[in-house]
Amino acid sequence: MMHALSPAVEALLRESAEAIVLPRFRKLAAHEIEEKFPGEIVTIVDRECEARLAAGLHHLLPDASIIGEEACAADPKQADGINRGLAWLIDPVDGTANFAEGRTPFALMIALLEDGRRSASWIFDPVANRMCHAAANGGAYVDGERVHARETGSVLPIAELGMKFLSPERREDVMRRVAGKFEIAPFVRCAGEQYPRIALGQNDIALFERTLPWDHAPGALFAEEAGAIIRRPDGSAYQVGDGRSGLIAASSRRMWDHAASILFG
């Protein structure tokens, strides 16, 4: 069954995109973009959208804590309660670098956690007008239609490799390992697009190194509920608050085993 909160959360995402995100797309002034960490930017839209989403989600579940990407950037202690009780995770603009450059894809993402377990998630691409939703043990849906993961059927598995946070040595090692074994897809810099591509038969494999909760909880649940496999490189399950790095997403168990043997075998 679709998560009971879904209509209200979807409406909030659409309203926030229409009011805050889309009007500023390709219209940001230079002073509205800044570096929050070395090599990582934030825009005024990220902060305004997070504030709007946080207010709306608090109204829906007043007892739930709210853990937003930008709030945590300002104060990492905001994430301390991620494994306790009900908690909303917010990524107000996933793919900020794309958004700031006037490019797609980017997405608004929310996940609901219960004692650290992913209960439901939503990913809204406002340019494509695509709403992805998943509920734990309830399936994955795109615009209300249930979807099921499938392999691409490509001669070589299609893999998107997120290597920004790998050391130069490991990056070189990965490229050596995959040469002639994968078809390398362009890196889209947006988890809100990468996970749907795994679930919808566009890519077979995605490799991630940094796995911040707001970046991966929404998409990992969506892909898993579609039937994809999301695991740490050692084969263990993905847990939102465990602080670990490294993640392989694959369109099937067969494809996950194949990817793990090449990338880490």
LOMARVO-226448 format. One record per residue (C-alpha): residue in three letters; residue number from 1; x, y, z; chain. Coordinates in steps of 0.2 Angstrom, whole numbers. Layout:
residues N
+--------+--------+-------+-------+-------+-------+
! markol ! badren !     u !     v !     w ! vovex !
+--------+--------+-------+-------+-------+-------+
!    Ala !    NUM !     X !     Y !     Z !     A !
...
+--------+--------+-------+-------+-------+-------+
END
This chain:
residues 265
+--------+--------+-------+-------+-------+-------+
! markol ! badren !     u !     v !     w ! vovex !
+--------+--------+-------+-------+-------+-------+
!    Met !      1 !     0 !     0 !     0 !     A !
!    Met !      2 !     6 !    17 !    -4 !     A !
!    His !      3 !    12 !    27 !    11 !     A !
!    Ala !      4 !    -2 !    36 !    19 !     A !
!    Leu !      5 !     7 !    52 !    20 !     A !
!    Ser !      6 !    12 !    52 !     1 !     A !
!    Pro !      7 !    -1 !    64 !    -6 !     A !
!    Ala !      8 !     3 !    77 !     6 !     A !
!    Val !      9 !    22 !    75 !     4 !     A !
!    Glu !     10 !    21 !    75 !   -15 !     A !
!    Ala !     11 !    10 !    91 !   -14 !     A !
!    Leu !     12 !    23 !    99 !    -3 !     A !
!    Leu !     13 !    37 !    94 !   -15 !     A !
!    Arg !     14 !    28 !   101 !   -30 !     A !
!    Glu !     15 !    23 !   117 !   -22 !     A !
!    Ser !     16 !    41 !   120 !   -16 !     A !
!    Ala !     17 !    48 !   117 !   -33 !     A !
!    Glu !     18 !    36 !   129 !   -41 !     A !
!    Ala !     19 !    38 !   143 !   -28 !     A !
!    Ile !     20 !    56 !   142 !   -25 !     A !
!    Val !     21 !    67 !   131 !   -36 !     A !
!    Leu !     22 !    61 !   133 !   -54 !     A !
!    Pro !     23 !    59 !   152 !   -54 !     A !
!    Arg !     24 !    78 !   153 !   -49 !     A !
!    Phe !     25 !    84 !   140 !   -62 !     A !
!    Arg !     26 !    96 !   148 !   -73 !     A !
!    Lys !     27 !    93 !   164 !   -65 !     A !
!    Leu !     28 !   105 !   164 !   -50 !     A !
!    Ala !     29 !   115 !   179 !   -46 !     A !
!    Ala !     30 !   134 !   176 !   -42 !     A !
!    His !     31 !   131 !   181 !   -24 !     A !
!    Glu !     32 !   117 !   168 !   -22 !     A !
!    Ile !     33 !   130 !   154 !   -24 !     A !
!    Glu !     34 !   144 !   150 !   -12 !     A !
!    Glu !     35 !   156 !   137 !    -6 !     A !
!    Lys !     36 !   150 !   128 !    10 !     A !
!    Phe !     37 !   165 !   116 !    10 !     A !
!    Pro !     38 !   180 !   115 !    -2 !     A !
!    Gly !     39 !   174 !   109 !   -19 !     A !
!    Glu !     40 !   156 !   109 !   -13 !     A !
!    Ile !     41 !   143 !   123 !   -16 !     A !
!    Val !     42 !   127 !   129 !    -9 !     A !
!    Thr !     43 !   114 !   141 !   -16 !     A !
!    Ile !     44 !   101 !   152 !    -9 !     A !
!    Val !     45 !    88 !   140 !   -16 !     A !
!    Asp !     46 !    95 !   125 !    -6 !     A !
!    Arg !     47 !    92 !   135 !    10 !     A !
!    Glu !     48 !    75 !   142 !     6 !     A !
!    Cys !     49 !    68 !   126 !    -1 !     A !
!    Glu !     50 !    75 !   116 !    14 !     A !
!    Ala !     51 !    66 !   129 !    26 !     A !
!    Arg !     52 !    50 !   127 !    16 !     A !
!    Leu !     53 !    50 !   108 !    16 !     A !
!    Ala !     54 !    55 !   107 !    35 !     A !
!    Ala !     55 !    40 !   118 !    39 !     A !
!    Gly !     56 !    28 !   108 !    29 !     A !
!    Leu !     57 !    35 !    91 !    36 !     A !
!    His !     58 !    34 !    97 !    54 !     A !
!    His !     59 !    16 !   101 !    51 !     A !
!    Leu !     60 !    13 !    84 !    44 !     A !
!    Leu !     61 !    22 !    75 !    59 !     A !
!    Pro !     62 !    25 !    87 !    73 !     A !
!    Asp !     63 !    34 !    74 !    84 !     A !
!    Ala !     64 !    47 !    69 !    70 !     A !
!    Ser !     65 !    64 !    77 !    70 !     A !
!    Ile !     66 !    70 !    85 !    54 !     A !
!    Ile !     67 !    87 !    82 !    47 !     A !
!    Gly !     68 !    91 !    93 !    33 !     A !
!    Glu !     69 !   107 !    94 !    22 !     A !
!    Glu !     70 !   110 !   112 !    24 !     A !
!    Ala !     71 !   105 !   112 !    43 !     A !
!    Cys !     72 !   118 !    98 !    46 !     A !
!    Ala !     73 !   131 !   108 !    36 !     A !
!    Ala !     74 !   129 !   122 !    48 !     A !
!    Asp !     75 !   128 !   111 !    63 !     A !
!    Pro !     76 !   133 !    93 !    61 !     A !
!    Lys !     77 !   124 !    89 !    78 !     A !
!    Gln !     78 !   107 !    91 !    69 !     A !
!    Ala !     79 !   110 !    73 !    63 !     A !
!    Asp !     80 !   113 !    65 !    80 !     A !
!    Gly !     81 !    95 !    58 !    82 !     A !
!    Ile !     82 !    95 !    50 !    65 !     A !
!    Asn !     83 !    93 !    32 !    72 !     A !
!    Arg !     84 !    80 !    37 !    86 !     A !
!    Gly !     85 !    61 !    39 !    83 !     A !
!    Leu !     86 !    53 !    47 !    68 !     A !
!    Ala !     87 !    64 !    58 !    57 !     A !
!    Trp !     88 !    63 !    67 !    41 !     A !
!    Leu !     89 !    78 !    68 !    30 !     A !
!    Ile !     90 !    78 !    82 !    17 !     A !
!    Asp !     91 !    89 !    85 !     2 !     A !
!    Pro !     92 !    82 !   101 !    -4 !     A !
!    Val !     93 !    91 !   101 !   -21 !     A !
!    Asp !     94 !   100 !    86 !   -25 !     A !
!    Gly !     95 !   112 !    90 !   -39 !     A !
!    Thr !     96 !   116 !   107 !   -33 !     A !
!    Ala !     97 !   131 !   109 !   -44 !     A !
!    Asn !     98 !   120 !   105 !   -59 !     A !
!    Phe !     99 !   107 !   117 !   -53 !     A !
!    Ala !    100 !   120 !   131 !   -51 !     A !
!    Glu !    101 !   127 !   129 !   -68 !     A !
!    Gly !    102 !   109 !   129 !   -76 !     A !
!    Arg !    103 !   110 !   111 !   -80 !     A !
!    Thr !    104 !    99 !    96 !   -77 !     A !
!    Pro !    105 !    97 !    84 !   -68 !     A !
!    Phe !    106 !    93 !    89 !   -51 !     A !
!    Ala !    107 !    79 !    84 !   -38 !     A !
!    Leu !    108 !    70 !    87 !   -22 !     A !
!    Met !    109 !    72 !    72 !   -10 !     A !
!    Ile !    110 !    64 !    67 !     6 !     A !
!    Ala !    111 !    65 !    51 !    16 !     A !
!    Leu !    112 !    55 !    46 !    32 !     A !
!    Leu !    113 !    65 !    36 !    45 !     A !
!    Glu !    114 !    58 !    26 !    59 !     A !
!    Asp !    115 !    72 !    22 !    72 !     A !
!    Gly !    116 !    85 !    23 !    58 !     A !
!    Arg !    117 !    75 !    12 !    46 !     A !
!    Arg !    118 !    69 !    19 !    29 !     A !
!    Ser !    119 !    50 !    19 !    30 !     A !
!    Ala !    120 !    46 !    29 !    14 !     A !
!    Ser !    121 !    54 !    41 !     2 !     A !
!    Trp !    122 !    50 !    53 !   -12 !     A !
!    Ile !    123 !    61 !    60 !   -26 !     A !
!    Phe !    124 !    54 !    74 !   -37 !     A !
!    Asp !    125 !    62 !    80 !   -53 !     A !
!    Pro !    126 !    53 !    96 !   -56 !     A !
!    Val !    127 !    60 !    99 !   -74 !     A !
!    Ala !    128 !    54 !    81 !   -80 !     A !
!    Asn !    129 !    39 !    82 !   -68 !     A !
!    Arg !    130 !    43 !    65 !   -62 !     A !
!    Met !    131 !    38 !    59 !   -45 !     A !
!    Cys !    132 !    46 !    44 !   -38 !     A !
!    His !    133 !    39 !    36 !   -22 !     A !
!    Ala !    134 !    43 !    21 !   -12 !     A !
!    Ala !    135 !    37 !    13 !     4 !     A !
!    Ala !    136 !    45 !    -1 !    14 !     A !
!    Asn !    137 !    38 !   -17 !     9 !     A !
!    Gly !    138 !    26 !    -8 !    -2 !     A !
!    Gly !    139 !    34 !    -6 !   -19 !     A !
!    Ala !    140 !    41 !     8 !   -29 !     A !
!    Tyr !    141 !    31 !    20 !   -40 !     A !
!    Val !    142 !    34 !    33 !   -53 !     A !
!    Asp !    143 !    19 !    45 !   -55 !     A !
!    Gly !    144 !     8 !    32 !   -47 !     A !
!    Glu !    145 !    13 !    17 !   -57 !     A !
!    Arg !    146 !    22 !     3 !   -49 !     A !
!    Val !    147 !    39 !     0 !   -57 !     A !
!    His !    148 !    51 !   -16 !   -57 !     A !
!    Ala !    149 !    69 !   -15 !   -59 !     A !
!    Arg !    150 !    77 !   -24 !   -74 !     A !
!    Glu !    151 !    94 !   -26 !   -82 !     A !
!    Thr !    152 !    97 !   -15 !   -98 !     A !
!    Gly !    153 !   101 !   -29 !  -109 !     A !
!    Ser !    154 !   116 !   -21 !  -115 !     A !
!    Val !    155 !   131 !   -31 !  -122 !     A !
!    Leu !    156 !   142 !   -24 !  -108 !     A !
!    Pro !    157 !   133 !   -19 !   -92 !     A !
!    Ile !    158 !   131 !     0 !   -91 !     A !
!    Ala !    159 !   139 !     7 !   -76 !     A !
!    Glu !    160 !   140 !    25 !   -68 !     A !
!    Leu !    161 !   155 !    27 !   -57 !     A !
!    Gly !    162 !   155 !    40 !   -44 !     A !
!    Met !    163 !   173 !    43 !   -41 !     A !
!    Lys !    164 !   175 !    61 !   -35 !     A !
!    Phe !    165 !   178 !    55 !   -17 !     A !
!    Leu !    166 !   190 !    41 !   -21 !     A !
!    Ser !    167 !   209 !    43 !   -20 !     A !
!    Pro !    168 !   219 !    46 !   -36 !     A !
!    Glu !    169 !   226 !    28 !   -34 !     A !
!    Arg !    170 !   209 !    20 !   -31 !     A !
!    Arg !    171 !   202 !    30 !   -46 !     A !
!    Glu !    172 !   215 !    23 !   -57 !     A !
!    Asp !    173 !   213 !     6 !   -50 !     A !
!    Val !    174 !   194 !     6 !   -54 !     A !
!    Met !    175 !   197 !    12 !   -72 !     A !
!    Arg !    176 !   209 !    -2 !   -74 !     A !
!    Arg !    177 !   197 !   -15 !   -67 !     A !
!    Val !    178 !   182 !   -10 !   -78 !     A !
!    Ala !    179 !   191 !    -7 !   -94 !     A !
!    Gly !    180 !   182 !   -18 !  -107 !     A !
!    Lys !    181 !   170 !   -25 !   -95 !     A !
!    Phe !    182 !   158 !   -11 !   -92 !     A !
!    Glu !    183 !   150 !     2 !  -104 !     A !
!    Ile !    184 !   154 !    18 !   -94 !     A !
!    Ala !    185 !   139 !    30 !   -93 !     A !
!    Pro !    186 !   141 !    49 !   -90 !     A !
!    Phe !    187 !   142 !    54 !   -72 !     A !
!    Val !    188 !   126 !    64 !   -69 !     A !
!    Arg !    189 !   131 !    71 !   -52 !     A !
!    Cys !    190 !   113 !    68 !   -45 !     A !
!    Ala !    191 !   108 !    53 !   -34 !     A !
!    Gly !    192 !    90 !    58 !   -37 !     A !
!    Glu !    193 !    93 !    53 !   -55 !     A !
!    Gln !    194 !   106 !    39 !   -53 !     A !
!    Tyr !    195 !    95 !    28 !   -42 !     A !
!    Pro !    196 !    80 !    29 !   -54 !     A !
!    Arg !    197 !    91 !    25 !   -68 !     A !
!    Ile !    198 !    95 !     8 !   -59 !     A !
!    Ala !    199 !    77 !     5 !   -56 !     A !
!    Leu !    200 !    70 !     9 !   -73 !     A !
!    Gly !    201 !    82 !    -1 !   -84 !     A !
!    Gln !    202 !    93 !    13 !   -90 !     A !
!    Asn !    203 !   109 !     8 !   -80 !     A !
!    Asp !    204 !   114 !    -8 !   -73 !     A !
!    Ile !    205 !   127 !    -3 !   -60 !     A !
!    Ala !    206 !   131 !    13 !   -50 !     A !
!    Leu !    207 !   146 !    15 !   -38 !     A !
!    Phe !    208 !   146 !    27 !   -24 !     A !
!    Glu !    209 !   160 !    32 !   -12 !     A !
!    Arg !    210 !   153 !    45 !     0 !     A !
!    Thr !    211 !   135 !    40 !     6 !     A !
!    Leu !    212 !   128 !    54 !    16 !     A !
!    Pro !    213 !   111 !    50 !    22 !     A !
!    Trp !    214 !   100 !    63 !    13 !     A !
!    Asp !    215 !   109 !    59 !    -3 !     A !
!    His !    216 !   106 !    40 !    -3 !     A !
!    Ala !    217 !    92 !    35 !     9 !     A !
!    Pro !    218 !    78 !    41 !    -3 !     A !
!    Gly !    219 !    85 !    33 !   -19 !     A !
!    Ala !    220 !    91 !    17 !   -11 !     A !
!    Leu !    221 !    74 !    13 !    -4 !     A !
!    Phe !    222 !    66 !    17 !   -21 !     A !
!    Ala !    223 !    78 !     6 !   -30 !     A !
!    Glu !    224 !    77 !    -8 !   -18 !     A !
!    Glu !    225 !    58 !    -8 !   -18 !     A !
!    Ala !    226 !    59 !    -9 !   -37 !     A !
!    Gly !    227 !    69 !   -25 !   -34 !     A !
!    Ala !    228 !    87 !   -18 !   -37 !     A !
!    Ile !    229 !   101 !   -23 !   -25 !     A !
!    Ile !    230 !   110 !   -10 !   -14 !     A !
!    Arg !    231 !   124 !   -16 !    -4 !     A !
!    Arg !    232 !   140 !   -11 !     4 !     A !
!    Pro !    233 !   156 !   -18 !    -6 !     A !
!    Asp !    234 !   157 !   -32 !     7 !     A !
!    Gly !    235 !   139 !   -37 !     3 !     A !
!    Ser !    236 !   132 !   -30 !    20 !     A !
!    Ala !    237 !   115 !   -21 !    19 !     A !
!    Tyr !    238 !   115 !    -2 !    18 !     A !
!    Gln !    239 !   111 !     7 !    35 !     A !
!    Val !    240 !   107 !    25 !    34 !     A !
!    Gly !    241 !   116 !    30 !    50 !     A !
!    Asp !    242 !   131 !    19 !    50 !     A !
!    Gly !    243 !   144 !    32 !    44 !     A !
!    Arg !    244 !   152 !    20 !    32 !     A !
!    Ser !    245 !   157 !    23 !    14 !     A !
!    Gly !    246 !   156 !    14 !    -2 !     A !
!    Leu !    247 !   140 !     7 !   -10 !     A !
!    Ile !    248 !   136 !    -3 !   -25 !     A !
!    Ala !    249 !   118 !    -2 !   -33 !     A !
!    Ala !    250 !   114 !   -14 !   -46 !     A !
!    Ser !    251 !    98 !   -19 !   -56 !     A !
!    Ser !    252 !    98 !   -37 !   -51 !     A !
!    Arg !    253 !   107 !   -49 !   -39 !     A !
!    Arg !    254 !   117 !   -56 !   -54 !     A !
!    Met !    255 !   123 !   -39 !   -59 !     A !
!    Trp !    256 !   128 !   -34 !   -41 !     A !
!    Asp !    257 !   138 !   -50 !   -39 !     A !
!    His !    258 !   146 !   -46 !   -56 !     A !
!    Ala !    259 !   150 !   -28 !   -52 !     A !
!    Ala !    260 !   157 !   -33 !   -34 !     A !
!    Ser !    261 !   169 !   -46 !   -42 !     A !
!    Ile !    262 !   176 !   -33 !   -54 !     A !
!    Leu !    263 !   176 !   -18 !   -43 !     A !
!    Phe !    264 !   182 !   -26 !   -27 !     A !
!    Gly !    265 !   187 !   -44 !   -31 !     A !
+--------+--------+-------+-------+-------+-------+
END
